[in-house]
Amino acid sequence: MGAQVDTIFDKILRKEIPAHIVFENEQVLAFNDINPVAPVHVLVISKVKRESLRDIKQASDSELSAFMRGLSEVASSLGLDKKGYRVVINNGPDAQQSVAYLHAHIIAGKQLGWPPG
């Protein structure tokens, strides 16, 4: 991993730019996507920055479990458990990862198609 670039997500995390935050705890921050693809489209970031999935091998087990648990907590707090939701992590340019900060999309609120993409 090279030098990390300061991203829009870093600035949201530091509260330097506004975002509609829907959930926050000690480990994660979740906020509405500014270009939603469904009625519910929330981005979830860890408060420990990783640029992409390739950097996960440097994360501790507790960091990884906190992120996964955070995803579940965000979905529950939004009332998505009953009808369901999709979690998407884009990794790299071919997958359309546009911000160099590992993040997950929680997408819900309508019947989602399969296969995606």
C-alpha positions as a printed Julia matrix, in Angstrom:
117×3 Matrix{Float64}:
   0.0     0.0     0.0
   1.43    3.36   -1.0
   0.77    6.77    0.48
  -2.9     7.14    1.23
  -4.78    9.91   -0.53
  -7.19   12.1     1.43
 -10.65   11.3     0.04
 -14.14   12.69    0.33
 -14.85    9.89    2.82
 -11.96   11.03    5.03
 -13.48   14.53    5.02
 -16.96   13.17    5.83
 -15.49   11.12    8.68
 -13.79   14.23   10.07
 -17.09   16.15    9.62
 -15.36   18.65    7.32
 -18.03   18.25    4.66
 -21.69   17.48    5.27
 -23.3    14.11    4.75
 -26.63   12.66    5.79
 -25.34   10.29    8.45
 -27.73    7.42    9.2
 -25.6     5.45   11.68
 -22.4     5.84   13.63
 -20.65    3.84   16.32
 -17.05    3.47   17.49
 -16.02    1.44   14.41
 -18.16    2.53   11.44
 -19.88    5.49    9.86
 -22.82    5.13    7.48
 -24.29    7.85    5.29
 -26.62    8.18    2.32
 -25.07    7.89   -1.14
 -25.42   11.16   -3.08
 -26.23    9.19   -6.26
 -28.64    6.5    -5.03
 -29.53    3.54   -7.26
 -32.43    2.45   -5.03
 -34.73    4.0    -2.43
 -32.19    2.99    0.24
 -28.54    3.41   -0.76
 -26.18    3.83    2.16
 -22.39    3.79    2.21
 -20.65    2.19    5.18
 -17.01    2.93    5.98
 -14.74    1.68    8.71
 -13.16    4.33   10.87
  -9.88    2.51   10.19
  -9.02    3.44    6.63
  -8.18    0.8     4.04
  -8.05    1.85    0.39
  -9.5    -1.34   -1.07
 -10.04   -5.05   -0.48
  -6.41   -5.71   -1.38
  -5.51   -4.0     1.92
  -7.71   -6.28    4.05
  -4.85   -8.7     4.65
  -3.32   -5.99    6.88
  -6.47   -5.7     9.0
  -6.9    -7.43   12.33
  -9.65   -9.96   12.89
 -11.31   -7.55   15.31
 -11.26   -4.77   12.68
 -12.84   -7.05   10.1
 -15.51   -8.34   12.45
 -16.32   -4.79   13.57
 -16.88   -3.77    9.95
 -19.11   -6.78    9.21
 -21.01   -6.32   12.47
 -21.37   -2.63   11.61
 -22.91   -3.49    8.24
 -25.48   -5.67   10.0
 -26.2    -2.98   12.61
 -26.71   -0.33    9.92
 -29.15   -2.54    7.99
 -31.07   -3.38   11.17
 -31.22    0.28   12.22
 -32.74    1.09    8.8
 -35.39   -1.63    9.21
 -34.08   -3.73    6.32
 -33.89   -7.15    8.0
 -37.4    -8.32    7.09
 -37.45   -7.64    3.33
 -33.73   -7.87    2.63
 -30.92   -5.83    1.18
 -27.79   -6.18   -0.92
 -24.25   -5.4     0.22
 -21.83   -4.46   -2.56
 -18.11   -3.75   -2.35
 -16.55   -2.42   -5.55
 -12.84   -3.15   -5.76
 -10.66   -1.42   -8.34
 -11.33    0.48  -11.56
 -13.05   -2.34  -13.48
 -15.56   -2.64  -10.63
 -16.15    1.14  -10.65
 -14.54    1.85   -7.26
 -14.46    5.64   -7.48
 -13.16    6.49   -3.98
  -9.88    5.06   -2.67
 -11.43    4.17    0.69
 -12.84    0.7     1.26
 -16.6     1.01    1.61
 -19.71   -1.09    1.28
 -22.98   -0.1    -0.34
 -26.2    -1.22    1.34
 -28.87   -1.18   -1.36
 -32.55   -1.84   -0.63
 -36.1    -0.61   -0.83
 -37.07   -2.3    -4.1
 -36.83   -5.71   -5.76
 -33.24   -5.98   -6.97
 -32.32   -7.74  -10.19
 -29.96  -10.66  -10.61
 -27.34  -10.98  -11.91
 -26.04   -7.53  -11.03
 -23.84   -5.55  -13.34
